[in-house]
Amino acid sequence: MNETLCNDLKAAREAVGLTQGALAEAIGVSRKTINTVENGVFQPSTLLALKLARALGRPVESLFWIAD
Amino acid sequence: MNLVEKAEQRSRLRAALFYALATILPLMTILALAGPGESTTRLLLWLLIIGLAALNLSSLPFRWSRCGPVSRLMNDETTKDHRRSSFAAGFWAMILSAATTMVVATFQPLGAAALGRITITAGLTAALIAFATLELRASR
């Protein structure tokens, strides 16, 4: 089975008017982490996914989901 | 300039430094193998460079020192993932270079020092290039 982790991070970030840099600073990671998560290059840890969800005011399952 | 921008700037500088080291290390190895003999000074310099390169590829300096906020950003989840990937690239480069050198050694005898030097150089160079490339690609 080839499972892929999809995300809605870019749209959610833009919806609250944050740049990649501002979101990165808010959760204490580098901008490249936000960039690679948005592009699906990097799969974040549970901790990072929860931090992102909290910073964007969204439930984590609405930001990340598995596409079968 | 905020913390994220500072960290990004330093990360780019680190990547450029790694590319420079990845150029210097093979050159030093070629010079040592092609030259008349190994001088102690050149060997010590090479050992110093490989030590510093290996140390910077690992996250050990970030564990030893009391890291500031910029240093923490330079060793976040993505960077650790890039370190793991670059170590894997270095491992395969070492295996490949060791196997190739052993085949070559059946035709052209090589000393243990030369074998070690070629293998370490190949592994470190591959790891340095892989890390720098992943870091710069992620910053785009």
N, CA and C atoms of all chains as a GROMACS GRO file, in nm:
protein
  624
    1MET      N    1   0.085  -0.119   0.000
    1MET     CA    2   0.000   0.000   0.000
    1MET      C    3   0.088   0.124   0.000
    2ASN      N    4   0.055   0.218  -0.090
    2ASN     CA    5   0.135   0.339  -0.100
    2ASN      C    6   0.056   0.456  -0.042
    3GLU      N    7   0.082   0.485   0.085
    3GLU     CA    8   0.007   0.592   0.152
    3GLU      C    9   0.085   0.723   0.148
    4THR      N   10   0.014   0.832   0.127
    4THR     CA   11   0.078   0.963   0.121
    4THR      C   12   0.012   1.056   0.222
    5LEU      N   13   0.095   1.133   0.290
    5LEU     CA   14   0.042   1.232   0.384
    5LEU      C   15   0.018   1.362   0.308
    6CYS      N   16  -0.107   1.404   0.304
    6CYS     CA   17  -0.141   1.530   0.237
    6CYS      C   18  -0.164   1.637   0.342
    7ASN      N   19  -0.155   1.762   0.300
    7ASN     CA   20  -0.182   1.870   0.396
    7ASN      C   21  -0.242   1.992   0.329
    8ASP      N   22  -0.305   2.072   0.414
    8ASP     CA   23  -0.370   2.194   0.368
    8ASP      C   24  -0.303   2.315   0.434
    9LEU      N   25  -0.174   2.296   0.463
    9LEU     CA   26  -0.103   2.396   0.544
    9LEU      C   27  -0.094   2.532   0.475
   10LYS      N   28  -0.061   2.531   0.346
   10LYS     CA   29  -0.043   2.659   0.276
   10LYS      C   30  -0.173   2.741   0.278
   11ALA      N   31  -0.283   2.677   0.244
   11ALA     CA   32  -0.412   2.748   0.242
   11ALA      C   33  -0.450   2.797   0.382
   12ALA      N   34  -0.427   2.712   0.482
   12ALA     CA   35  -0.460   2.749   0.620
   12ALA      C   36  -0.374   2.866   0.667
   13ARG      N   37  -0.248   2.864   0.631
   13ARG     CA   38  -0.156   2.973   0.669
   13ARG      C   39  -0.197   3.104   0.602
   14GLU      N   40  -0.225   3.094   0.472
   14GLU     CA   41  -0.264   3.214   0.398
   14GLU      C   42  -0.398   3.269   0.448
   15ALA      N   43  -0.485   3.179   0.492
   15ALA     CA   44  -0.617   3.221   0.541
   15ALA      C   45  -0.606   3.309   0.666
   16VAL      N   46  -0.503   3.283   0.747
   16VAL     CA   47  -0.486   3.367   0.867
   16VAL      C   48  -0.384   3.479   0.843
   17GLY      N   49  -0.341   3.492   0.721
   17GLY     CA   50  -0.253   3.603   0.683
   17GLY      C   51  -0.110   3.594   0.735
   18LEU      N   52  -0.059   3.472   0.747
   18LEU     CA   53   0.079   3.454   0.795
   18LEU      C   54   0.172   3.420   0.679
   19THR      N   55   0.294   3.471   0.687
   19THR     CA   56   0.395   3.428   0.590
   19THR      C   57   0.459   3.300   0.645
   20GLN      N   58   0.538   3.234   0.560
   20GLN     CA   59   0.607   3.113   0.607
   20GLN      C   60   0.700   3.148   0.724
   21GLY      N   61   0.767   3.262   0.711
   21GLY     CA   62   0.860   3.306   0.816
   21GLY      C   63   0.789   3.333   0.948
   22ALA      N   64   0.672   3.398   0.940
   22ALA     CA   65   0.598   3.432   1.062
   22ALA      C   66   0.548   3.306   1.132
   23LEU      N   67   0.499   3.210   1.052
   23LEU     CA   68   0.451   3.084   1.110
   23LEU      C   69   0.569   3.008   1.172
   24ALA      N   70   0.681   3.009   1.100
   24ALA     CA   71   0.801   2.940   1.152
   24ALA      C   72   0.844   2.999   1.286
   25GLU      N   73   0.844   3.130   1.294
   25GLU     CA   74   0.885   3.197   1.418
   25GLU      C   75   0.785   3.167   1.531
   26ALA      N   76   0.657   3.161   1.496
   26ALA     CA   77   0.554   3.136   1.597
   26ALA      C   78   0.569   2.999   1.663
   27ILE      N   79   0.614   2.900   1.586
   27ILE     CA   80   0.624   2.765   1.645
   27ILE      C   81   0.768   2.721   1.671
   28GLY      N   82   0.863   2.809   1.641
   28GLY     CA   83   1.004   2.780   1.674
   28GLY      C   84   1.072   2.680   1.584
   29VAL      N   85   1.046   2.691   1.453
   29VAL     CA   86   1.120   2.610   1.355
   29VAL      C   87   1.172   2.703   1.246
   30SER      N   88   1.252   2.648   1.155
   30SER     CA   89   1.305   2.730   1.046
   30SER      C   90   1.200   2.742   0.935
   31ARG      N   91   1.218   2.843   0.848
   31ARG     CA   92   1.124   2.862   0.738
   31ARG      C   93   1.126   2.744   0.643
   32LYS      N   94   1.245   2.681   0.629
   32LYS     CA   95   1.254   2.568   0.536
   32LYS      C   96   1.168   2.450   0.582
   33THR      N   97   1.148   2.439   0.713
   33THR     CA   98   1.061   2.332   0.763
   33THR      C   99   0.917   2.355   0.717
   34ILE      N  100   0.871   2.480   0.730
   34ILE     CA  101   0.735   2.512   0.684
   34ILE      C  102   0.725   2.487   0.533
   35ASN      N  103   0.826   2.534   0.461
   35ASN     CA  104   0.827   2.521   0.315
   35ASN      C  105   0.821   2.374   0.272
   36THR      N  106   0.904   2.290   0.334
   36THR     CA  107   0.909   2.150   0.293
   36THR      C  108   0.782   2.073   0.335
   37VAL      N  109   0.722   2.113   0.448
   37VAL     CA  110   0.596   2.048   0.489
   37VAL      C  111   0.486   2.087   0.389
   38GLU      N  112   0.479   2.215   0.356
   38GLU     CA  113   0.377   2.262   0.260
   38GLU      C  114   0.389   2.192   0.125
   39ASN      N  115   0.511   2.170   0.082
   39ASN     CA  116   0.534   2.107  -0.048
   39ASN      C  117   0.526   1.955  -0.044
   40GLY      N  118   0.505   1.899   0.075
   40GLY     CA  119   0.495   1.754   0.090
   40GLY      C  120   0.628   1.682   0.081
   41VAL      N  121   0.737   1.758   0.088
   41VAL     CA  122   0.871   1.698   0.081
   41VAL      C  123   0.907   1.634   0.215
   42PHE      N  124   0.864   1.699   0.323
   42PHE     CA  125   0.898   1.653   0.458
   42PHE      C  126   0.771   1.619   0.535
   43GLN      N  127   0.772   1.502   0.600
   43GLN     CA  128   0.657   1.463   0.682
   43GLN      C  129   0.686   1.504   0.826
   44PRO      N  130   0.606   1.595   0.881
   44PRO     CA  131   0.635   1.644   1.016
   44PRO      C  132   0.608   1.539   1.124
   45SER      N  133   0.673   1.556   1.238
   45SER     CA  134   0.646   1.469   1.352
   45SER      C  135   0.508   1.504   1.408
   46THR      N  136   0.457   1.420   1.495
   46THR     CA  137   0.326   1.447   1.558
   46THR      C  138   0.333   1.579   1.635
   47LEU      N  139   0.445   1.600   1.704
   47LEU     CA  140   0.461   1.722   1.783
   47LEU      C  141   0.453   1.846   1.694
   48LEU      N  142   0.524   1.842   1.582
   48LEU     CA  143   0.523   1.957   1.491
   48LEU      C  144   0.385   1.977   1.428
   49ALA      N  145   0.320   1.866   1.392
   49ALA     CA  146   0.186   1.877   1.333
   49ALA      C  147   0.089   1.941   1.432
   50LEU      N  148   0.099   1.903   1.559
   50LEU     CA  149   0.011   1.959   1.662
   50LEU      C  150   0.041   2.107   1.685
   51LYS      N  151   0.170   2.141   1.683
   51LYS     CA  152   0.209   2.282   1.699
   51LYS      C  153   0.155   2.368   1.584
   52LEU      N  154   0.164   2.313   1.464
   52LEU     CA  155   0.114   2.386   1.346
   52LEU      C  156  -0.037   2.407   1.358
   53ALA      N  157  -0.107   2.300   1.396
   53ALA     CA  158  -0.253   2.308   1.409
   53ALA      C  159  -0.291   2.412   1.514
   54ARG      N  160  -0.218   2.411   1.625
   54ARG     CA  161  -0.249   2.507   1.733
   54ARG      C  162  -0.223   2.650   1.687
   55ALA      N  163  -0.113   2.671   1.617
   55ALA     CA  164  -0.078   2.806   1.572
   55ALA      C  165  -0.178   2.858   1.469
   56LEU      N  166  -0.236   2.767   1.392
   56LEU     CA  167  -0.330   2.810   1.287
   56LEU      C  168  -0.476   2.802   1.333
   57GLY      N  169  -0.496   2.754   1.456
   57GLY     CA  170  -0.632   2.746   1.511
   57GLY      C  171  -0.719   2.645   1.438
   58ARG      N  172  -0.658   2.536   1.395
   58ARG     CA  173  -0.733   2.434   1.322
   58ARG      C  174  -0.712   2.298   1.386
   59PRO      N  175  -0.811   2.207   1.379
   59PRO     CA  176  -0.784   2.070   1.427
   59PRO      C  177  -0.679   2.004   1.338
   60VAL      N  178  -0.593   1.925   1.399
   60VAL     CA  179  -0.481   1.868   1.324
   60VAL      C  180  -0.528   1.781   1.207
   61GLU      N  181  -0.642   1.713   1.225
   61GLU     CA  182  -0.690   1.624   1.118
   61GLU      C  183  -0.745   1.702   0.998
   62SER      N  184  -0.772   1.831   1.016
   62SER     CA  185  -0.816   1.910   0.900
   62SER      C  186  -0.695   1.966   0.824
   63LEU      N  187  -0.579   1.964   0.891
   63LEU     CA  188  -0.455   2.011   0.826
   63LEU      C  189  -0.382   1.898   0.754
   64PHE      N  190  -0.386   1.780   0.818
   64PHE     CA  191  -0.314   1.664   0.763
   64PHE      C  192  -0.408   1.545   0.749
   65TRP      N  193  -0.397   1.475   0.639
   65TRP     CA  194  -0.476   1.353   0.619
   65TRP      C  195  -0.400   1.256   0.528
   66ILE      N  196  -0.442   1.130   0.533
   66ILE     CA  197  -0.374   1.028   0.454
   66ILE      C  198  -0.452   1.003   0.325
   67ALA      N  199  -0.382   1.013   0.214
   67ALA     CA  200  -0.444   0.979   0.085
   67ALA      C  201  -0.400   0.838   0.049
   68ASP      N  202  -0.495   0.746   0.038
   68ASP     CA  203  -0.460   0.605   0.005
   68ASP      C  204  -0.436   0.590  -0.145
   69MET      N  205   1.656   4.223   1.121
   69MET     CA  206   1.649   4.082   1.080
   69MET      C  207   1.601   3.996   1.199
   70ASN      N  208   1.493   3.918   1.178
   70ASN     CA  209   1.444   3.836   1.290
   70ASN      C  210   1.519   3.703   1.299
   71LEU      N  211   1.483   3.625   1.400
   71LEU     CA  212   1.554   3.499   1.427
   71LEU      C  213   1.550   3.402   1.309
   72VAL      N  214   1.431   3.390   1.249
   72VAL     CA  215   1.414   3.295   1.137
   72VAL      C  216   1.502   3.336   1.020
   73GLU      N  217   1.509   3.466   0.992
   73GLU     CA  218   1.592   3.515   0.881
   73GLU      C  219   1.741   3.494   0.911
   74LYS      N  220   1.779   3.519   1.038
   74LYS     CA  221   1.919   3.497   1.078
   74LYS      C  222   1.957   3.350   1.059
   75ALA      N  223   1.867   3.261   1.107
   75ALA     CA  224   1.893   3.117   1.097
   75ALA      C  225   1.905   3.075   0.951
   76GLU      N  226   1.819   3.133   0.866
   76GLU     CA  227   1.821   3.097   0.724
   76GLU      C  228   1.952   3.142   0.660
   77GLN      N  229   1.994   3.263   0.696
   77GLN     CA  230   2.119   3.316   0.642
   77GLN      C  231   2.237   3.227   0.683
   78ARG      N  232   2.239   3.189   0.810
   78ARG     CA  233   2.350   3.105   0.859
   78ARG      C  234   2.344   2.966   0.798
   79SER      N  235   2.223   2.915   0.775
   79SER     CA  236   2.210   2.783   0.713
   79SER      C  237   2.265   2.784   0.571
   80ARG      N  238   2.238   2.894   0.498
   80ARG     CA  239   2.291   2.906   0.361
   80ARG      C  240   2.443   2.913   0.364
   81LEU      N  241   2.495   2.986   0.464
   81LEU     CA  242   2.641   2.998   0.478
   81LEU      C  243   2.703   2.862   0.508
   82ARG      N  244   2.634   2.785   0.596
   82ARG     CA  245   2.682   2.650   0.631
   82ARG      C  246   2.683   2.562   0.506
   83ALA      N  247   2.578   2.573   0.424
   83ALA     CA  248   2.572   2.492   0.301
   83ALA      C  249   2.687   2.529   0.206
   84ALA      N  250   2.714   2.660   0.195
   84ALA     CA  251   2.824   2.705   0.107
   84ALA      C  252   2.958   2.653   0.159
   85LEU      N  253   2.974   2.655   0.290
   85LEU     CA  254   3.096   2.605   0.353
   85LEU      C  255   3.112   2.454   0.326
   86PHE      N  256   3.001   2.381   0.333
   86PHE     CA  257   3.005   2.237   0.308
   86PHE      C  258   3.043   2.207   0.162
   87TYR      N  259   2.991   2.289   0.070
   87TYR     CA  260   3.030   2.271  -0.071
   87TYR      C  261   3.180   2.297  -0.088
   88ALA      N  262   3.230   2.399  -0.018
   88ALA     CA  263   3.373   2.431  -0.026
   88ALA      C  264   3.456   2.314   0.029
   89LEU      N  265   3.413   2.259   0.143
   89LEU     CA  266   3.484   2.144   0.201
   89LEU      C  267   3.479   2.022   0.109
   90ALA      N  268   3.363   2.006   0.042
   90ALA     CA  269   3.347   1.893  -0.050
   90ALA      C  270   3.436   1.909  -0.173
   91THR      N  271   3.484   2.030  -0.198
   91THR     CA  272   3.578   2.051  -0.309
   91THR      C  273   3.722   2.031  -0.260
   92ILE      N  274   3.748   2.082  -0.139
   92ILE     CA  275   3.884   2.078  -0.085
   92ILE      C  276   3.929   1.935  -0.052
   93LEU      N  277   3.838   1.858   0.011
   93LEU     CA  278   3.876   1.722   0.056
   93LEU      C  279   3.926   1.630  -0.058
   94PRO      N  280   3.851   1.619  -0.170
   94PRO     CA  281   3.903   1.533  -0.279
   94PRO      C  282   4.032   1.588  -0.338
   95LEU      N  283   4.044   1.722  -0.346
   95LEU     CA  284   4.167   1.781  -0.398
   95LEU      C  285   4.286   1.743  -0.312
   96MET      N  286   4.267   1.751  -0.181
   96MET     CA  287   4.376   1.715  -0.088
   96MET      C  288   4.413   1.567  -0.104
   97THR      N  289   4.311   1.483  -0.123
   97THR     CA  290   4.337   1.339  -0.139
   97THR      C  291   4.412   1.312  -0.269
   98ILE      N  292   4.370   1.379  -0.377
   98ILE     CA  293   4.438   1.360  -0.507
   98ILE      C  294   4.584   1.406  -0.494
   99LEU      N  295   4.605   1.521  -0.431
   99LEU     CA  296   4.742   1.573  -0.414
   99LEU      C  297   4.827   1.476  -0.332
  100ALA      N  298   4.766   1.420  -0.228
  100ALA     CA  299   4.841   1.328  -0.140
  100ALA      C  300   4.878   1.199  -0.213
  101LEU      N  301   4.782   1.149  -0.295
  101LEU     CA  302   4.807   1.022  -0.365
  101LEU      C  303   4.901   1.039  -0.485
  102ALA      N  304   4.889   1.156  -0.550
  102ALA     CA  305   4.972   1.180  -0.668
  102ALA      C  306   5.110   1.232  -0.632
  103GLY      N  307   5.121   1.291  -0.514
  103GLY     CA  308   5.247   1.353  -0.472
  103GLY      C  309   5.355   1.251  -0.437
  104PRO      N  310   5.474   1.302  -0.406
  104PRO     CA  311   5.586   1.214  -0.376
  104PRO      C  312   5.571   1.135  -0.246
  105GLY      N  313   5.509   1.195  -0.149
  105GLY     CA  314   5.493   1.125  -0.021
  105GLY      C  315   5.407   1.206   0.073
  106GLU      N  316   5.371   1.145   0.182
  106GLU     CA  317   5.282   1.210   0.279
  106GLU      C  318   5.362   1.292   0.379
  107SER      N  319   5.333   1.423   0.386
  107SER     CA  320   5.400   1.502   0.490
  107SER      C  321   5.311   1.505   0.614
  108THR      N  322   5.376   1.513   0.728
  108THR     CA  323   5.301   1.509   0.855
  108THR      C  324   5.205   1.628   0.865
  109THR      N  325   5.252   1.744   0.822
  109THR     CA  326   5.168   1.865   0.830
  109THR      C  327   5.042   1.848   0.747
  110ARG      N  328   5.059   1.798   0.624
  110ARG     CA  329   4.944   1.782   0.534
  110ARG      C  330   4.847   1.677   0.588
  111LEU      N  331   4.902   1.572   0.649
  111LEU     CA  332   4.818   1.466   0.705
  111LEU      C  333   4.737   1.521   0.824
  112LEU      N  334   4.805   1.600   0.909
  112LEU     CA  335   4.736   1.659   1.025
  112LEU      C  336   4.627   1.755   0.981
  113LEU      N  337   4.656   1.834   0.877
  113LEU     CA  338   4.557   1.928   0.823
  113LEU      C  339   4.435   1.852   0.769
  114TRP      N  340   4.462   1.743   0.698
  114TRP     CA  341   4.353   1.661   0.643
  114TRP      C  342   4.270   1.601   0.756
  115LEU      N  343   4.339   1.551   0.859
  115LEU     CA  344   4.266   1.493   0.973
  115LEU      C  345   4.180   1.597   1.043
  116LEU      N  346   4.234   1.719   1.054
  116LEU     CA  347   4.160   1.829   1.118
  116LEU      C  348   4.035   1.862   1.036
  117ILE      N  349   4.053   1.869   0.904
  117ILE     CA  350   3.939   1.903   0.817
  117ILE      C  351   3.832   1.794   0.822
  118ILE      N  352   3.874   1.666   0.815
  118ILE     CA  353   3.771   1.561   0.818
  118ILE      C  354   3.702   1.556   0.956
  119GLY      N  355   3.779   1.586   1.060
  119GLY     CA  356   3.720   1.589   1.195
  119GLY      C  357   3.615   1.698   1.205
  120LEU      N  358   3.649   1.817   1.157
  120LEU     CA  359   3.555   1.929   1.164
  120LEU      C  360   3.433   1.906   1.075
  121ALA      N  361   3.458   1.849   0.957
  121ALA     CA  362   3.347   1.822   0.865
  121ALA      C  363   3.251   1.720   0.926
  122ALA      N  364   3.307   1.612   0.980
  122ALA     CA  365   3.223   1.507   1.039
  122ALA      C  366   3.145   1.560   1.160
  123LEU      N  367   3.213   1.641   1.238
  123LEU     CA  368   3.148   1.699   1.358
  123LEU      C  369   3.032   1.789   1.319
  124ASN      N  370   3.054   1.870   1.215
  124ASN     CA  371   2.948   1.961   1.173
  124ASN      C  372   2.834   1.891   1.101
  125LEU      N  373   2.864   1.775   1.044
  125LEU     CA  374   2.756   1.698   0.980
  125LEU      C  375   2.666   1.634   1.085
  126SER      N  376   2.725   1.605   1.201
  126SER     CA  377   2.645   1.547   1.309
  126SER      C  378   2.581   1.662   1.388
  127SER      N  379   2.492   1.627   1.480
  127SER     CA  380   2.432   1.734   1.560
  127SER      C  381   2.501   1.745   1.696
  128LEU      N  382   2.620   1.683   1.708
  128LEU     CA  383   2.691   1.684   1.836
  128LEU      C  384   2.721   1.825   1.890
  129PRO      N  385   2.770   1.918   1.805
  129PRO     CA  386   2.797   2.052   1.860
  129PRO      C  387   2.673   2.117   1.922
  130PHE      N  388   2.555   2.081   1.870
  130PHE     CA  389   2.432   2.140   1.923
  130PHE      C  390   2.394   2.076   2.057
  131ARG      N  391   2.448   1.955   2.081
  131ARG     CA  392   2.417   1.888   2.209
  131ARG      C  393   2.512   1.934   2.318
  132TRP      N  394   2.636   1.962   2.278
  132TRP     CA  395   2.736   1.998   2.378
  132TRP      C  396   2.715   2.139   2.433
  133SER      N  397   2.692   2.230   2.339
  133SER     CA  398   2.688   2.370   2.382
  133SER      C  399   2.547   2.409   2.427
  134ARG      N  400   2.541   2.517   2.499
  134ARG     CA  401   2.410   2.570   2.536
  134ARG      C  402   2.363   2.652   2.417
  135CYS      N  403   2.273   2.595   2.341
  135CYS     CA  404   2.236   2.656   2.214
  135CYS      C  405   2.144   2.776   2.232
  136GLY      N  406   2.170   2.878   2.154
  136GLY     CA  407   2.083   2.994   2.150
  136GLY      C  408   1.967   2.965   2.057
  137PRO      N  409   1.874   3.059   2.047
  137PRO     CA  410   1.754   3.035   1.964
  137PRO      C  411   1.787   3.017   1.816
  138VAL      N  412   1.887   3.089   1.766
  138VAL     CA  413   1.922   3.075   1.623
  138VAL      C  414   1.980   2.936   1.596
  139SER      N  415   2.068   2.890   1.687
  139SER     CA  416   2.127   2.757   1.671
  139SER      C  417   2.019   2.649   1.675
  140ARG      N  418   1.919   2.667   1.761
  140ARG     CA  419   1.810   2.568   1.769
  140ARG      C  420   1.734   2.561   1.636
  141LEU      N  421   1.714   2.679   1.574
  141LEU     CA  422   1.644   2.682   1.445
  141LEU      C  423   1.728   2.616   1.336
  142MET      N  424   1.862   2.622   1.354
  142MET     CA  425   1.951   2.560   1.254
  142MET      C  426   1.965   2.410   1.272
  143ASN      N  427   1.900   2.357   1.375
  143ASN     CA  428   1.905   2.213   1.399
  143ASN      C  429   1.764   2.160   1.428
  144ASP      N  430   1.669   2.208   1.351
  144ASP     CA  431   1.531   2.168   1.375
  144ASP      C  432   1.500   2.035   1.303
  145GLU      N  433   1.373   1.998   1.300
  145GLU     CA  434   1.333   1.867   1.246
  145GLU      C  435   1.382   1.842   1.104
  146THR      N  436   1.367   1.943   1.018
  146THR     CA  437   1.408   1.924   0.878
  146THR      C  438   1.558   1.903   0.869
  147THR      N  439   1.633   1.984   0.944
  147THR     CA  440   1.779   1.972   0.940
  147THR      C  441   1.822   1.833   0.988
  148LYS      N  442   1.758   1.783   1.094
  148LYS     CA  443   1.792   1.650   1.145
  148LYS      C  444   1.761   1.543   1.039
  149ASP      N  445   1.651   1.563   0.966
  149ASP     CA  446   1.615   1.471   0.858
  149ASP      C  447   1.722   1.477   0.748
  150HIS      N  448   1.768   1.598   0.718
  150HIS     CA  449   1.873   1.613   0.617
  150HIS      C  450   2.004   1.549   0.663
  151ARG      N  451   2.032   1.559   0.793
  151ARG     CA  452   2.153   1.494   0.847
  151ARG      C  453   2.144   1.342   0.826
  152ARG      N  454   2.027   1.285   0.858
  152ARG     CA  455   2.009   1.140   0.841
  152ARG      C  456   2.028   1.099   0.694
  153SER      N  457   1.968   1.177   0.604
  153SER     CA  458   1.979   1.145   0.462
  153SER      C  459   2.123   1.157   0.414
  154SER      N  460   2.194   1.259   0.463
  154SER     CA  461   2.332   1.278   0.417
  154SER      C  462   2.424   1.170   0.474
  155PHE      N  463   2.395   1.123   0.597
  155PHE     CA  464   2.474   1.012   0.653
  155PHE      C  465   2.453   0.886   0.568
  156ALA      N  466   2.330   0.865   0.524
  156ALA     CA  467   2.301   0.748   0.440
  156ALA      C  468   2.377   0.759   0.307
  157ALA      N  469   2.377   0.879   0.249
  157ALA     CA  470   2.451   0.900   0.123
  157ALA      C  471   2.600   0.874   0.144
  158GLY      N  472   2.652   0.922   0.256
  158GLY     CA  473   2.794   0.902   0.288
  158GLY      C  474   2.827   0.755   0.309
  159PHE      N  475   2.735   0.683   0.373
  159PHE     CA  476   2.756   0.540   0.398
  159PHE      C  477   2.768   0.464   0.265
  160TRP      N  478   2.674   0.491   0.172
  160TRP     CA  479   2.677   0.420   0.044
  160TRP      C  480   2.799   0.460  -0.039
  161ALA      N  481   2.839   0.588  -0.028
  161ALA     CA  482   2.959   0.632  -0.101
  161ALA      C  483   3.082   0.560  -0.046
  162MET      N  484   3.087   0.540   0.085
  162MET     CA  485   3.200   0.469   0.146
  162MET      C  486   3.205   0.324   0.100
  163ILE      N  487   3.089   0.258   0.100
  163ILE     CA  488   3.082   0.118   0.056
  163ILE      C  489   3.128   0.106  -0.090
  164LEU      N  490   3.075   0.194  -0.173
  164LEU     CA  491   3.106   0.191  -0.316
  164LEU      C  492   3.254   0.220  -0.340
  165SER      N  493   3.306   0.321  -0.271
  165SER     CA  494   3.447   0.358  -0.293
  165SER      C  495   3.540   0.248  -0.239
  166ALA      N  496   3.503   0.188  -0.125
  166ALA     CA  497   3.587   0.081  -0.069
  166ALA      C  498   3.589  -0.040  -0.163
  167ALA      N  499   3.472  -0.075  -0.218
  167ALA     CA  500   3.464  -0.188  -0.310
  167ALA      C  501   3.544  -0.159  -0.437
  168THR      N  502   3.527  -0.037  -0.490
  168THR     CA  503   3.598   0.001  -0.613
  168THR      C  504   3.749   0.002  -0.589
  169THR      N  505   3.789   0.058  -0.476
  169THR     CA  506   3.933   0.067  -0.447
  169THR      C  507   3.994  -0.072  -0.430
  170MET      N  508   3.916  -0.164  -0.371
  170MET     CA  509   3.968  -0.301  -0.354
  170MET      C  510   3.988  -0.369  -0.488
  171VAL      N  511   3.895  -0.344  -0.582
  171VAL     CA  512   3.909  -0.402  -0.717
  171VAL      C  513   4.033  -0.342  -0.785
  172VAL      N  514   4.046  -0.208  -0.774
  172VAL     CA  515   4.161  -0.139  -0.835
  172VAL      C  516   4.292  -0.191  -0.773
  173ALA      N  517   4.288  -0.218  -0.641
  173ALA     CA  518   4.410  -0.261  -0.569
  173ALA      C  519   4.462  -0.397  -0.617
  174THR      N  520   4.374  -0.475  -0.683
  174THR     CA  521   4.422  -0.604  -0.736
  174THR      C  522   4.514  -0.583  -0.857
  175PHE      N  523   4.495  -0.469  -0.926
  175PHE     CA  524   4.579  -0.438  -1.042
  175PHE      C  525   4.694  -0.345  -1.006
  176GLN      N  526   4.663  -0.247  -0.920
  176GLN     CA  527   4.762  -0.145  -0.882
  176GLN      C  528   4.769  -0.143  -0.729
  177PRO      N  529   4.872  -0.203  -0.671
  177PRO     CA  530   4.877  -0.212  -0.524
  177PRO      C  531   4.866  -0.075  -0.455
  178LEU      N  532   4.782  -0.070  -0.352
  178LEU     CA  533   4.762   0.054  -0.276
  178LEU      C  534   4.787   0.025  -0.128
  179GLY      N  535   4.843   0.122  -0.058
  179GLY     CA  536   4.867   0.105   0.084
  179GLY      C  537   4.738   0.123   0.165
  180ALA      N  538   4.744   0.081   0.290
  180ALA     CA  539   4.627   0.093   0.378
  180ALA      C  540   4.589   0.240   0.399
  181ALA      N  541   4.691   0.326   0.408
  181ALA     CA  542   4.665   0.469   0.430
  181ALA      C  543   4.590   0.528   0.311
  182ALA      N  544   4.630   0.489   0.191
  182ALA     CA  545   4.563   0.540   0.070
  182ALA      C  546   4.420   0.489   0.063
  183LEU      N  547   4.400   0.360   0.097
  183LEU     CA  548   4.265   0.303   0.096
  183LEU      C  549   4.173   0.377   0.194
  184GLY      N  550   4.226   0.399   0.313
  184GLY     CA  551   4.149   0.470   0.417
  184GLY      C  552   4.116   0.612   0.373
  185ARG      N  553   4.216   0.676   0.317
  185ARG     CA  554   4.198   0.815   0.277
  185ARG      C  555   4.092   0.828   0.166
  186ILE      N  556   4.098   0.738   0.069
  186ILE     CA  557   4.001   0.742  -0.042
  186ILE      C  558   3.859   0.716   0.011
  187THR      N  559   3.847   0.615   0.096
  187THR     CA  560   3.715   0.578   0.148
  187THR      C  561   3.654   0.689   0.232
  188ILE      N  562   3.734   0.745   0.323
  188ILE     CA  563   3.684   0.853   0.410
  188ILE      C  564   3.648   0.976   0.326
  189THR      N  565   3.735   1.009   0.231
  189THR     CA  566   3.708   1.126   0.147
  189THR      C  567   3.578   1.108   0.068
  190ALA      N  568   3.561   0.990   0.010
  190ALA     CA  569   3.440   0.965  -0.070
  190ALA      C  570   3.314   0.976   0.018
  191GLY      N  571   3.319   0.916   0.134
  191GLY     CA  572   3.203   0.918   0.224
  191GLY      C  573   3.169   1.058   0.272
  192LEU      N  574   3.271   1.129   0.317
  192LEU     CA  575   3.246   1.264   0.369
  192LEU      C  576   3.203   1.359   0.259
  193THR      N  577   3.266   1.348   0.143
  193THR     CA  578   3.231   1.437   0.032
  193THR      C  579   3.085   1.417  -0.008
  194ALA      N  580   3.045   1.291  -0.019
  194ALA     CA  581   2.905   1.262  -0.056
  194ALA      C  582   2.810   1.316   0.049
  195ALA      N  583   2.844   1.297   0.176
  195ALA     CA  584   2.756   1.343   0.285
  195ALA      C  585   2.747   1.496   0.286
  196LEU      N  586   2.860   1.563   0.266
  196LEU     CA  587   2.862   1.710   0.266
  196LEU      C  588   2.778   1.765   0.151
  197ILE      N  589   2.794   1.707   0.032
  197ILE     CA  590   2.718   1.755  -0.084
  197ILE      C  591   2.569   1.728  -0.065
  198ALA      N  592   2.537   1.608  -0.015
  198ALA     CA  593   2.396   1.573   0.006
  198ALA      C  594   2.331   1.670   0.106
  199PHE      N  595   2.400   1.696   0.217
  199PHE     CA  596   2.342   1.784   0.319
  199PHE      C  597   2.323   1.926   0.265
  200ALA      N  598   2.428   1.980   0.202
  200ALA     CA  599   2.421   2.117   0.151
  200ALA      C  600   2.311   2.130   0.045
  201THR      N  601   2.300   2.030  -0.042
  201THR     CA  602   2.199   2.036  -0.148
  201THR      C  603   2.057   2.030  -0.088
  202LEU      N  604   2.037   1.940   0.006
  202LEU     CA  605   1.904   1.928   0.068
  202LEU      C  606   1.866   2.057   0.141
  203GLU      N  607   1.963   2.115   0.211
  203GLU     CA  608   1.936   2.238   0.286
  203GLU      C  609   1.900   2.354   0.192
  204LEU      N  610   1.976   2.369   0.085
  204LEU     CA  611   1.948   2.479  -0.008
  204LEU      C  612   1.817   2.457  -0.082
  205ARG      N  613   1.790   2.331  -0.118
  205ARG     CA  614   1.665   2.301  -0.188
  205ARG      C  615   1.545   2.332  -0.098
  206ALA      N  616   1.558   2.299   0.030
  206ALA     CA  617   1.447   2.323   0.124
  206ALA      C  618   1.423   2.472   0.147
  207SER      N  619   1.526   2.552   0.131
  207SER     CA  620   1.513   2.696   0.157
  207SER      C  621   1.450   2.771   0.041
  208ARG      N  622   1.440   2.706  -0.074
  208ARG     CA  623   1.387   2.776  -0.193
  208ARG      C  624   1.244   2.822  -0.175
   0.00000   0.00000   0.00000
